[in-house]
């Protein structure tokens, strides 16, 4: 199945997707979800680090 055929298919079409097409769609959705998850995790820890630095400084011992 070509990428063009998959791009033209809509889940609202009256015909059911083939197993191959469904597998491809699910794979693409899983990849996108994984990428978005990784972006969210990176952003979360970046924000937490920044909040920590604002509250406690750079982690250097103060005398």
Secondary structure, DSSP 8 states (H G I E B T S, - for coil): --HHHHHH--TTSSS---HHHHHHHHHHHHHHHHHHHHHHHHHHHHHHHHHHHHHHTTS----
